[in-house]
Amino acid sequence: MAELFIELFSEEIPSKLQIDARQKIKEMIDEKLKKKGINFKSSKSFSTPKRLVFFIEGIPEKIEQKKKIIKGPNVDAPQTALEGFVKSNNLSKLDIYKKNIEKGEFYFAEIKPKVIDILKELQSIIPEALKSYSWKKSMKWSVYDLSWGRPLKSIIALFNNKVINFNFFHLQSSDLTLIDGTNEDKIKKINSFKSYLSALKSQNIILDQEKRKNIIVGKMNNICNARNLKNNFNEKLIEEVVNLVEKPNVIVGRFDEIYLKIPQEILIVTMQQHQKYFPLFDNNNKLTNLFLLVSNLADKKGYIKIGNQRVIEARLSDAKFFWDKNKTQSLVKQVGKLKNLSFFNQLGTFYDRTQRLRKLASPVSDQLNLSKEKIEIASSICKVDLVSDLVGEYPELQGVMGRYFAIEQGFEEDVSMAISEHYLPTGINSEVPKKPISVAVSLIDKIDILVGFFGINEKPTSSKDPFALRRTAIGLLRIIIENKLSVQLKDLINYSIVIYEEQNIKFTNNSVAKEVLIFLRERFKNFLKDKKIRNDIIEAADVSHNGNDFLALYKKCSIINKNISKDICKNIIGTYKRASNIIEQELKSKKEEISGQPESFLFKKSEEKHLYNKINEIRQYFSSIKKSESYEETLKILAEAKSTTDNFFDNVIVNDENSDIKKNRLELLQMFCKTYNNFIDFSKVEGA
């Protein structure tokens, strides 16, 4: 058994591109080997900023293919079928013959025994695999036609320690690579993967990304433990940094403590996102003036540390200047500046947006029983920080800086908090706002977005959602469910449409309210599926739910899903199915309309009257409950009808000789089913 070793040496490839290429190219090589019938024991991929490496063990040096007869298409099949048979099996037409078998006359071919030279096969497999990979971002350079993540300098390709000769655009494969020397790149001849690792080790290069990660995390933990600091590092940043270095060295840096007086979010964003540093916190989770940086070189003379400290000091100095300037600029007085900031071409400016949000505060405050004044204030100023220098420099901090500005200017805490929290949730699993004013402004913000973009027909398609409306919808629904809000969204959507009209914003969609609600219901179904609620329960609840109270719909689905295997639901569904099956059978045979309106004077047996009274009791319950409905209690009431229905079925023959009595008993059962469907459509529930 032999080994296959490939190195693609290039200029430094960004972390995300590197990870994708490392994984995808490996998969393509593996796939092409398998398609050729070339088995292997294991396949690994590695990367550093300059190197993409693939190592496959346990490949046979040659494959002996035995003689075999293969069957092709029927002789009456289209010519293209025969051509495909010939091409896919690397045959010539001289290899083809006809033969009659039991199923008719077919083409056959005899594959003669041969030895497949794996080295020769690899000469085409590898360049094909490389050409198959599509970079998310690529470039061309000089006069070359090759498009790659970064300029590709060399390719090592060895099989069984022999060079696999092939051309990949302007590059010729070889056994040569570049190993970083002290002052310049050194060309190194490689005769095996083992010698390659040895050459890298001599220059302290760690090829395996997992080993680099362990080294980096280990060094950072040791530093934190020695200084009694927390070691809760950002995992995403760790993964990124691992792919930015190949000779990892961790250095402790510091900045002037004066900068700790500005909001720590500014410091954290500056360090993590702008500089790829790791901020350090004490055991009380308070930010310190220390940070960790991962260098690609040892810092024996401290020059790297000094240089990075100067960079961070300069950045923080600018941030402090902007903070001192912006925090005193009145949010209220700056609302007018939003007129110069476009939201979307057909939806006005951010000033227009804040005015819409402010007006929508009234119906929202009524539905949620909250302070209209506070919601209006928060809605009016929630976007003002967008015109600040700090958010211009740190767009990631929109909302966050607005909250700090509001606190500095004496706004109430819940109003200030709403400025930052109204953007929540920012992702599928991110937290939702919990404070009442934050919840209200977040709802208003998301309704305005959905109504606006649906109004101008900028709706998501199956493959595209450029304005993240799906995420907005899910966020809106999560806020409602996780805060247990009974919100009449239809009313709020219609009110939002009116506000847009008052601003003379022309909608090209005449069905905005309807389409937004349908969109929300579809997103809600996906949300319920993610909560492991059965599809049949979701459909049953959705069909029977005429309103737009998503909390009620969620509770119904959850309670049924929770109890579907328990006796309480078994009794309800069993009883319902027994009644609905009789009705369905009758409708199939006679196609008679049954409305569910029995006449009490046609009752001949006490069991009919008892069932009729029980149904009316349940109907009275449904008519009396409002927002305070207990779904556990509802299930209990529906299940309690089982004894009454059992007595009816045991003692009453529905198919009576008298057609009027028969019809009336069917009406009674239909009345029963319709009453139960006030909760959910039990005909769509499959049972336990």
C-alpha positions in Angstrom: 0.0 0.0 0.0 1.1 3.5 -0.9 0.5 7.1 0.3 -0.7 10.1 -1.6 0.6 13.5 -0.6 -0.3 16.9 -2.0 0.7 20.4 -1.0 -0.7 23.6 -2.5 1.6 26.4 -1.5 0.3 30.0 -2.0 0.2 33.5 -0.6 -1.6 33.7 2.7 -5.2 32.6 2.4 -7.9 34.2 4.7 -9.2 31.9 7.5 -12.7 31.3 6.2 -11.5 30.6 2.6 -8.8 28.3 4.0 -11.2 26.2 6.0 -13.7 25.7 3.1 -10.9 24.8 0.7 -9.3 22.4 3.1 -12.6 20.5 3.5 -14.0 20.7 0.1 -10.9 19.9 -2.0 -10.3 16.8 0.2 -13.9 15.7 -0.4 -13.5 16.1 -4.2 -10.2 14.1 -4.3 -11.8 11.3 -2.2 -14.9 11.3 -4.4 -12.9 11.0 -7.6 -10.7 8.2 -6.2 -13.8 6.2 -5.2 -15.4 6.8 -8.7 -12.3 5.2 -10.2 -12.6 2.3 -7.9 -9.5 3.3 -6.0 -9.9 2.4 -2.3 -7.9 3.9 0.5 -7.5 3.4 4.3 -7.7 7.1 5.5 -7.8 10.6 4.2 -6.7 13.8 6.0 -6.4 17.5 5.2 -4.4 20.2 6.9 -3.9 23.9 6.3 -1.8 26.9 7.4 -2.1 30.4 5.9 0.2 29.3 3.1 -0.4 25.6 2.7 -3.3 23.3 1.8 -2.2 19.7 2.4 -3.9 16.4 1.6 -2.6 13.1 2.8 -4.2 9.8 1.9 -2.9 6.4 3.2 -3.5 2.9 2.1 -3.8 3.3 -1.6 -2.9 0.3 -3.8 0.0 0.9 -6.2 -2.0 -0.9 -9.0 -5.3 -2.6 -9.5 -5.7 -5.8 -11.4 -9.0 -5.8 -13.3 -10.3 -9.2 -14.2 -12.1 -10.1 -17.4 -15.8 -9.4 -17.3 -18.9 -9.1 -19.5 -21.0 -6.1 -19.2 -24.5 -5.6 -20.4 -25.5 -2.4 -22.3 -28.8 -1.0 -23.6 -31.5 -2.7 -25.7 -30.7 -2.6 -29.4 -33.9 -0.7 -30.0 -32.8 2.0 -27.5 -31.9 5.5 -28.8 -28.4 5.9 -30.2 -27.5 8.2 -27.3 -28.0 5.3 -24.9 -25.4 3.3 -26.7 -23.0 6.2 -26.9 -23.4 6.8 -23.2 -22.6 3.1 -22.5 -19.5 3.2 -24.6 -18.2 6.4 -23.1 -18.9 5.6 -19.5 -17.0 2.3 -19.8 -14.1 3.6 -21.9 -15.0 1.3 -24.8 -14.7 1.5 -28.5 -17.5 0.4 -30.9 -15.3 -2.5 -31.9 -15.7 -3.9 -28.3 -19.5 -4.0 -28.7 -21.6 -7.0 -29.9 -25.3 -7.9 -29.9 -26.7 -10.9 -28.0 -30.2 -12.3 -27.6 -31.3 -13.1 -24.0 -34.6 -13.9 -22.4 -35.6 -10.2 -22.2 -34.7 -9.4 -25.8 -31.7 -8.4 -27.8 -29.1 -6.2 -26.0 -25.6 -4.8 -26.6 -22.8 -6.4 -24.6 -19.1 -5.8 -24.3 -16.2 -7.8 -23.0 -13.8 -6.0 -20.6 -10.5 -7.6 -21.0 -8.2 -8.1 -18.0 -5.8 -5.3 -17.4 -3.7 -3.7 -14.8 -4.6 -0.1 -13.8 -1.6 2.0 -13.0 -2.7 4.2 -10.0 0.1 6.7 -10.6 -1.1 7.3 -14.1 -4.7 7.7 -13.0 -3.7 10.3 -10.4 -2.2 12.4 -13.2 -5.7 13.2 -14.3 -7.6 12.8 -11.0 -5.7 15.5 -9.0 -5.9 18.4 -11.5 -9.6 17.5 -12.2 -10.3 17.7 -8.5 -8.5 21.1 -8.2 -10.4 22.5 -11.1 -13.7 21.3 -9.6 -13.3 23.5 -6.6 -14.9 26.9 -6.7 -13.6 29.5 -4.4 -16.1 31.8 -2.7 -13.6 34.6 -3.4 -10.8 34.3 -5.9 -8.3 36.3 -7.9 -6.2 36.2 -11.0 -2.7 37.6 -11.1 0.0 38.5 -13.6 -0.8 37.0 -17.0 -2.0 33.7 -15.7 -5.5 32.3 -16.3 -5.6 30.5 -13.0 -8.2 31.8 -10.5 -7.4 30.9 -6.9 -8.0 32.1 -3.4 -4.5 33.7 -3.4 -1.6 33.5 -5.8 -0.6 29.8 -6.1 3.2 29.3 -6.1 3.9 25.6 -6.2 2.3 22.1 -6.1 3.8 19.0 -4.5 2.2 15.8 -5.7 3.8 12.5 -4.5 2.5 9.0 -4.8 4.6 6.2 -3.3 7.3 8.9 -2.9 7.3 9.5 -6.7 6.3 12.7 -8.4 2.9 12.7 -10.0 3.5 14.7 -13.2 0.7 17.0 -14.3 0.1 20.6 -15.3 -2.3 22.8 -13.5 -2.6 25.9 -15.6 0.9 27.5 -15.5 2.2 25.3 -12.7 4.0 22.0 -13.0 3.7 19.6 -10.1 7.0 18.7 -8.5 8.6 17.5 -5.2 9.7 21.1 -4.2 8.2 23.4 -1.6 9.1 26.6 0.1 10.2 26.5 3.8 10.5 29.8 5.6 14.1 30.4 6.5 15.3 33.1 8.8 15.6 35.8 6.2 14.1 34.3 3.0 12.1 31.4 1.6 14.2 28.3 1.1 13.4 25.8 -1.6 13.3 22.3 -0.1 13.1 19.0 -1.9 10.6 16.5 -0.4 10.6 12.8 -1.0 7.8 11.7 1.4 5.2 13.1 3.7 7.4 12.1 6.7 10.3 14.2 5.4 7.9 17.0 4.7 6.7 17.1 8.3 10.4 17.0 9.4 11.2 20.0 7.2 8.3 21.9 8.7 9.3 21.0 12.2 12.8 22.3 11.7 11.2 25.7 11.2 8.7 25.3 14.0 5.8 25.1 11.6 2.8 23.2 12.9 0.9 21.8 10.0 -2.0 20.2 11.9 -4.6 22.9 12.7 -5.9 21.0 15.7 -2.4 20.8 17.2 -2.0 24.6 16.6 -5.3 25.2 18.3 -4.3 23.1 21.3 -1.0 24.9 21.5 -2.6 28.4 21.4 -5.4 27.6 23.9 -2.9 25.9 26.2 -0.6 28.9 26.2 -3.5 31.3 26.8 -4.8 29.2 29.6 -1.4 29.1 31.3 -1.2 32.9 31.1 -4.6 33.4 32.6 -4.1 30.9 35.4 -0.8 32.6 36.3 -2.4 36.0 36.4 -5.7 34.8 38.0 -7.8 35.9 35.0 -10.8 34.2 33.3 -10.1 32.0 30.3 -13.5 32.4 28.5 -12.1 33.1 25.1 -14.3 33.7 22.0 -14.4 30.4 20.2 -15.0 31.9 16.8 -11.9 34.1 17.2 -9.9 31.1 18.3 -10.8 29.2 15.1 -10.0 32.3 13.0 -6.6 32.9 14.7 -5.6 29.2 14.4 -5.8 29.7 10.6 -3.8 32.9 10.6 -0.6 31.5 11.9 1.6 28.4 11.3 4.2 29.1 14.1 1.9 30.1 17.0 3.2 32.3 19.8 1.0 33.9 22.4 2.0 37.4 23.7 0.5 39.4 26.5 -0.1 43.1 25.7 -1.5 46.0 27.6 -3.1 49.4 27.1 -3.5 52.5 29.3 -6.1 52.0 32.0 -7.7 55.4 31.1 -9.4 53.6 28.2 -11.3 51.4 30.7 -13.5 54.4 31.4 -15.2 54.2 28.0 -17.9 51.5 27.3 -16.2 48.1 27.3 -18.1 47.0 24.1 -15.9 49.5 22.2 -12.8 48.0 23.6 -13.9 44.4 23.0 -14.9 45.1 19.4 -11.7 46.9 18.7 -9.6 44.1 20.1 -11.6 41.1 18.8 -12.9 42.2 15.4 -10.4 44.8 14.3 -7.2 43.5 15.7 -7.9 39.8 16.4 -6.8 40.1 20.0 -8.3 38.3 23.0 -9.5 40.7 25.7 -8.9 39.5 29.3 -11.3 39.7 32.2 -10.8 39.3 35.9 -12.8 36.7 37.9 -15.6 39.2 38.4 -16.0 39.4 34.7 -14.6 42.9 34.6 -12.5 43.9 31.6 -8.8 44.5 32.3 -6.3 46.5 30.4 -4.5 43.3 29.3 -5.0 41.4 26.0 -3.5 38.4 24.3 -2.3 38.4 20.7 -1.2 35.3 18.7 1.9 36.0 16.6 3.4 34.0 13.8 6.9 34.6 15.2 8.7 34.4 18.5 9.1 37.9 20.1 12.5 37.5 21.7 13.2 41.3 21.7 9.6 42.4 22.4 9.2 44.3 19.1 5.9 42.6 18.2 4.4 43.3 21.6 5.5 47.0 21.4 4.2 47.4 17.9 0.8 45.9 18.7 0.4 48.0 21.9 1.0 51.1 19.8 -1.7 50.1 17.3 -4.3 49.4 20.0 -3.4 52.6 21.8 -4.0 54.6 18.6 -7.3 52.9 17.9 -8.5 53.4 21.5 -7.4 57.0 21.5 -9.7 57.7 18.5 -12.5 55.7 20.1 -12.2 57.8 23.3 -12.2 61.0 21.3 -15.4 60.0 19.6 -17.0 58.8 22.8 -16.3 62.1 24.6 -17.7 64.0 21.7 -20.8 61.8 21.0 -22.1 61.2 24.5 -23.0 64.8 25.1 -24.8 65.3 21.7 -28.5 65.3 22.4 -30.3 62.3 20.9 -33.5 64.2 20.6 -31.9 67.2 18.8 -30.1 64.8 16.4 -33.3 63.0 15.2 -33.4 65.5 12.3 -30.0 64.2 11.0 -31.7 60.9 10.2 -33.3 62.7 7.2 -29.9 62.5 5.5 -29.7 58.8 6.1 -31.6 56.6 3.6 -33.2 53.5 4.9 -34.3 52.1 1.5 -34.9 53.8 -1.8 -38.7 53.2 -1.8 -39.2 53.3 1.9 -37.8 56.7 2.8 -35.2 57.7 5.3 -34.4 56.6 8.8 -36.2 59.7 9.9 -39.3 58.4 8.1 -38.8 55.1 9.9 -38.6 56.5 13.4 -41.8 58.5 12.7 -43.6 55.3 11.7 -42.3 53.5 14.7 -43.4 56.3 17.0 -47.0 56.2 15.6 -47.1 52.5 15.8 -46.4 52.8 19.5 -50.0 53.7 20.3 -51.7 50.4 19.3 -48.8 48.4 20.6 -49.0 50.1 24.0 -52.7 49.4 24.1 -52.3 45.7 23.3 -49.5 45.2 25.8 -50.8 47.6 28.5 -47.6 49.5 28.6 -46.6 53.2 28.8 -47.4 54.8 25.4 -45.0 57.7 26.3 -42.0 55.5 26.9 -42.5 53.5 23.8 -42.9 56.6 21.7 -39.7 58.1 23.2 -37.7 54.9 22.7 -39.0 54.5 19.1 -38.1 58.2 18.2 -34.5 57.9 19.3 -33.7 54.2 18.7 -31.9 54.9 15.4 -30.2 58.2 16.2 -26.8 56.6 17.1 -26.5 55.6 13.4 -25.4 59.2 12.7 -22.7 59.2 15.5 -19.0 59.0 14.8 -18.7 55.9 17.0 -21.2 53.8 15.1 -19.7 55.1 11.8 -16.4 53.6 13.0 -18.0 50.6 14.8 -21.1 49.7 12.9 -21.3 46.5 15.0 -22.2 48.7 18.0 -25.4 50.2 16.6 -28.0 50.2 19.4 -25.4 49.5 22.0 -23.9 53.0 21.7 -27.4 54.5 21.6 -28.1 52.9 25.0 -24.9 54.4 26.4 -25.7 57.8 25.0 -29.2 57.7 26.5 -27.9 56.7 29.9 -25.4 59.6 29.8 -28.2 62.0 28.9 -30.5 60.9 31.7 -33.1 58.8 29.9 -34.9 56.2 32.0 -33.2 52.8 32.1 -35.9 50.9 30.3 -36.0 53.5 27.5 -32.2 53.4 27.2 -32.2 49.6 27.2 -34.8 49.5 24.4 -32.4 51.3 22.1 -30.0 48.4 22.1 -32.4 45.5 22.7 -34.9 46.4 19.9 -32.5 44.8 17.4 -32.8 41.5 19.2 -32.9 38.6 18.4 -30.0 38.8 16.0 -30.0 35.1 15.1 -32.0 31.9 15.4 -30.6 31.0 18.8 -29.7 34.5 20.1 -31.6 36.0 23.1 -34.8 37.9 22.7 -35.7 41.1 24.5 -37.4 40.6 27.8 -37.9 44.0 29.3 -41.4 45.3 28.3 -40.4 48.6 26.5 -37.6 46.7 24.6 -40.2 44.1 23.6 -42.6 46.7 22.4 -40.0 48.6 20.3 -38.6 45.4 18.9 -42.1 44.3 17.8 -42.8 47.7 16.2 -39.4 47.7 14.4 -40.0 44.2 12.9 -43.6 44.8 11.8 -42.5 48.0 10.0 -39.7 46.1 8.2 -42.1 43.3 7.1 -44.9 45.6 6.0 -42.5 47.9 4.1 -40.7 45.3 2.1 -43.8 43.3 1.3 -45.5 46.5 0.3 -42.9 47.2 -2.4 -42.8 43.5 -3.4 -39.3 42.9 -2.2 -40.3 39.5 -0.8 -38.0 36.5 -0.2 -37.8 33.9 -2.9 -37.0 30.2 -2.5 -33.3 30.9 -2.8 -32.8 34.6 -1.9 -33.7 36.7 1.0 -31.5 39.8 0.7 -33.3 41.8 3.4 -33.3 38.9 5.9 -37.1 39.0 6.2 -37.2 35.3 7.2 -35.0 36.1 10.2 -37.1 39.2 11.0 -40.3 37.1 11.0 -38.8 34.4 13.2 -37.5 37.0 15.5 -41.0 38.6 15.8 -42.5 35.2 16.5 -39.9 34.3 19.1 -40.5 37.6 20.9 -44.2 36.8 21.1 -43.8 33.2 22.2 -40.9 33.6 24.6 -42.6 36.6 26.3 -46.0 34.9 26.3 -47.7 37.8 24.4 -51.2 37.6 23.1 -50.8 40.0 20.2 -53.3 40.7 17.4 -50.8 41.1 14.7 -53.4 41.6 12.0 -54.5 44.9 13.6 -50.9 46.1 14.0 -50.0 45.2 10.4 -53.1 47.1 9.1 -52.2 50.1 11.2 -48.6 50.0 9.9 -50.0 50.1 6.3 -52.0 53.2 7.1 -48.9 54.9 8.5 -47.0 54.2 5.3 -49.9 55.6 3.3 -49.8 58.8 5.5 -46.2 59.2 4.4 -47.2 59.0 0.8 -45.1 55.8 0.3 -46.6 54.0 -2.6 -47.1 50.2 -2.2 -47.2 48.1 -5.4 -48.6 45.2 -3.5 -52.4 45.4 -2.7 -52.4 42.3 -0.5 -49.7 43.2 2.1 -51.6 42.3 5.3 -52.7 38.9 3.9 -49.3 38.0 2.5 -47.4 39.1 5.7 -49.7 36.9 7.8 -49.3 34.0 5.5 -45.5 34.5 5.6 -45.6 34.6 9.4 -47.7 31.4 9.6 -45.3 29.5 7.3 -42.3 30.6 9.3 -44.2 29.7 12.5 -44.7 26.1 11.2 -41.0 25.8 10.7 -40.5 27.2 14.2 -42.8 24.6 15.6 -41.0 21.8 13.7 -37.8 23.0 15.3 -39.5 22.5 18.7 -40.1 18.8 17.7 -43.9 19.2 17.4 -45.4 16.7 15.1 -46.4 17.8 11.6 -49.9 16.4 11.8 -50.5 18.4 15.0 -49.1 21.6 13.5 -51.4 21.2 10.4 -54.5 20.4 12.6 -54.0 23.4 14.8 -53.1 25.7 11.9 -56.2 24.8 9.9 -58.6 25.4 12.8 -56.9 28.6 14.0 -58.7 31.6 12.4 -57.0 34.3 14.3 -53.5 35.7 14.3 -52.7 35.0 18.0 -49.5 32.9 17.6 -49.2 32.4 21.3 -52.5 30.6 21.4 -51.5 28.5 18.4 -48.2 27.6 20.0 -49.9 26.6 23.3 -52.4 24.4 21.5 -49.7 22.6 19.5 -47.5 22.2 22.6 -50.2 20.8 24.8 -51.4 18.3 22.2 -47.8 17.2 21.4 -47.1 16.7 25.1 -50.2 14.6 25.7 -50.6 12.8 22.4 -49.5 9.5 23.8 -51.4 9.8 27.1 -54.9 8.6 27.8 -56.4 12.1 27.8 -55.6 12.6 24.1 -56.3 9.0 23.2 -59.8 9.3 24.6 -60.4 12.6 22.7 -59.1 11.4 19.4 -60.7 8.0 19.7 -64.1 9.4 20.4 -63.8 12.0 17.6 -62.6 9.5 15.0 -65.5 7.2 15.9 -68.0 9.9 15.2 -66.2 11.4 12.1 -65.8 7.9 10.5 -69.6 7.4 10.6 -70.3 10.8 9.0 -67.6 10.3 6.4 -69.0 6.8 5.4 -72.5 8.2 5.1 -71.3 11.2 3.0 -69.5 8.8 0.6 -72.5 6.6 0.1 -75.3 9.2 -0.3 -73.5 12.5 -0.7 -76.0 14.1 1.7 -75.2 17.4 3.2 -74.8 17.3 7.0 -74.5 20.8 8.6 -74.3 19.8 12.3 -77.7 21.3 13.3 -79.8 18.5 14.9 -83.4 19.0 16.0 -84.0 18.1 19.6 -87.7 17.1 19.1 -86.5 14.2 16.9 -84.5 12.6 19.8 -86.0 9.3 20.7 -83.5 8.1 23.3 -82.1 9.6 26.4 -78.5 9.1 25.2 -79.2 11.4 22.3 -80.4 14.1 24.7 -77.4 13.6 27.0 -74.9 13.9 24.1 -76.7 17.0 22.8 -76.5 18.6 26.3 -72.9 17.6 26.7 -72.0 19.2 23.4 -73.8 22.4 24.4 -71.9 22.4 27.7 -68.6 22.3 25.7 -69.8 25.0 23.3 -70.8 27.2 26.3 -67.2 26.7 27.6 -65.7 27.8 24.3 -67.9 30.9 24.1 -67.0 32.0 27.6 -63.3 31.6 27.5 -61.1 34.5 26.2 -57.4 35.1 26.7 -57.5 33.2 30.0 -58.1 29.8 28.4 -56.3 27.0 30.1 -55.5 24.4 27.4 -55.0 21.7 30.0 -58.6 22.4 31.2 -59.8 22.3 27.6 -58.4 18.9 27.0 -59.9 17.7 30.3 -63.3 18.9 29.3 -63.1 17.3 25.8 -61.9 14.0 27.3 -64.7 13.9 29.8 -67.2 13.6 27.0 -66.0 10.1 26.3 -68.5 8.4 28.7 -71.4 10.3 27.2 -70.4 9.4 23.6 -69.7 5.8 24.6 -73.2 5.5 26.0 -74.6 7.0 22.8 -72.7 4.5 20.5 -73.6 1.5 22.8 -77.3 2.3 23.0 -78.2 4.2 19.8 -78.3 2.9 16.3 -77.4 5.8 14.0 -78.5 4.0 10.9 -82.2 4.0 12.0 -85.0 2.8 9.6 -86.6 6.2 9.9 -84.6 8.5 7.5 -85.4 11.6 9.5 -84.2 10.1 12.7 -81.1 8.8 11.0 -80.4 12.1 9.4 -80.8 13.9 12.8 -78.4 11.5 14.5 -75.8 12.2 11.8 -76.4 15.9 12.4 -75.8 15.4 16.1 -72.5 13.6 15.4 -71.5 16.4 13.0 -72.3 19.0 15.7 -70.0 17.0 18.1 -67.1 17.0 15.6 -67.5 20.7 14.7 -67.5 21.6 18.4 -64.2 19.7 19.0 -62.7 21.4 15.9 -63.1 24.7 17.7 -59.9 23.6 19.5 -58.0 21.9 16.6 -59.1 19.9 13.6 -58.8 16.4 15.1 -59.5 14.8 11.7 -55.9 15.7 10.8 -54.4 14.2 13.9 -53.1 10.7 13.3 -53.2 9.6 17.0 -50.5 8.3 19.3 
